Amino acid sequence: MWVLLRGGYPLRILLPLHGEWMGRRGLPRSLVPGPPRRRYRKEALPALEVPVLPVTATEIRQYLRAHGIPFQDGHSCLRAPSPFVKAWQLKDQTGAPASFSLFIDKTTGRFLCMTSLAEGSWEDFQASVEGRGEGAREGVMLGEAPEAEDIEEVRRIWDRAIPLWELPEPEEAQLARVMFGLTKVTDDTLRRFGVRYLRPARSLVFPWLSPGGLGLRGLKLLSAEGRGDEVHYKETTIPRPGVYHNLFGLPLISRRDVEVVLTSRELDSLALNQSTGLPTLALPRGTACLPPALLPYLEQFRRIVLWLGDDLRSWEAAKLFARKLNPKRCSLVRPGDQQPRPLEALNRGLNLSRILRTALPAWHKSIVSFRQLREEVLGELSNVEQAAGIRWNRFPDLNRLLKGHRKGELTVFTGPTGSGKTTFISEYALDLCTQGVNTLWGSFEISNVRLARVMLTQFAVGRLEEQLDKYDEWADRFEDLPLYFMTFHGQQSIRTVIDTMQHAVYVYDICHVVIDNLQFMMGHEQLSTDRIAAQDYIVGAFRKFATDNSCHVTLVIHPRKEDDDKELQTASIFGSAKASQEADNVLILQDRKLVTGPGKRYLQVSKNRFDGEVGVFPLEFNKSSLTFSIPPKSKARLKKVKDDNGLVTKKPSSGKKGAVPQNSETCLDQAHHPYQPNPSKPSR
């Protein structure tokens, strides 16, 4: 039996957090009748003991041929006759013959019927073909009726919003255009795309129309605020971002169009379409994710140009999305001073058509000379901070050493048993996740419920047991983070774990995978295999995955048994030297015992392939918030520690902030970090 979903994907291995927030964030109070309410889903996704094996494109083709089903091979999908189409339905939403209106994703096997909007998994399609199960042909309706509150709110906001050119005061219309950079965007362009303005919220309103433009399914509100010389935009979507699958501009696409330009913002699509006349579409979640549910709507295009922004992060996202769309038909606009994002280019009077002609092909067979690399090198040299990666907000000392968190790297993390490795690495990953880094957690030691509880406490910077009345508020904000969990627990096969990670990268555009820990994957290898050789194989598999998928992998490995009075070194990592050799970064959580007082922890960066800088900095655990980054305020004190010869040394702690030299014999109190999360704002 198939089940109805709210436009999402039924996960069989990945387990996201559940619950739907029924209040409306970011909207004026006049549009929100009554207090926010929360509706919980009582049903939970099962954690299968035996994960469903992923299907391959070859297996899909073989199955279709075996059952006599004709199909056409597309860029990212296979097209086949739909069992959900009635005889009178001659055309699908793209205008193609309805007999081939079923799109099957080559990577996941999920299908979507463009005529009936029925969708489901590959197993659901097989059940329909073979006539297994009751209601096998009912399908899963992508166009399931939204929540009544969603419909009411969407209609209320849409009715209150008015076109910019109909504002009663010309000064207000001009101010709105200046705020959003629309001084050169014409009223005709805004009219064709259906853009309106909501006066109470001072926000632009972008509609999400059903395929064919037959109905209003949702809205995106865009507000702007000035911060110094810069303008920052805030987006609010109805329904929530996880199910907001709006390709803005889709109703204007003709079935004869064979080329399209993808942007990360609706404003950029307006500028591009007006300046070049080319079909343009804006991705619903910008550079954060390209949901596979949108791929069938892009199948008709022979060429796709991705112009996602003007920084290295958008450039990396463009390369990642091109893999999903089939890189052979994709071209990328490289960020640069003379190639900013489309709206800025229009306002600066640049020729957008000329910029599009400079787009680089996303696919090439091999690198033949430095000529194909010189622009990449120039981009990193001219954007040093962006090339260094995303900086931590909670660990400024880690920024001084590692410079940032970069895609495609492998980080090995180790520390003594009971020193707080999982607690530290959860805050380490949470910091990045709050900045939009799509994160997948593989916790094999502790359950997902316990891990989520720890991370929620760290996110709220306080124990929620003592303030349960605030649980819903913090849980709502935590749920909006791009955070997913594997449902594995205990020993697992490395092949199963890698397949799950591949699935997550494709479906959720995961950029950071945390594996805690490696030893739990060694039990499934052949018993006759040497444990050291098995570990080397697993480390090599993670190294290859990180490189091939441009995804950062953080791997927790237990150290070998060492004397308690000795510090851990890179050579202390269990196994051979392959783990430290393959790793780009090696982090060690030291737990050094003091002569007087409790143990003192500090983090040691013993390898940094990016620029070679290594060192240590102190950590102090805050039990109330389960954090290492926000210690209680205290003055620096003198500490006695044992040196490597066992002699007692007394040195004053330095008041200077920053990393401590690697050979320092003094364990310092950590200075109070300037970063304090504001509980009144969600961390995004």
Disulfide bonds with the S-S distance in Angstrom:
none
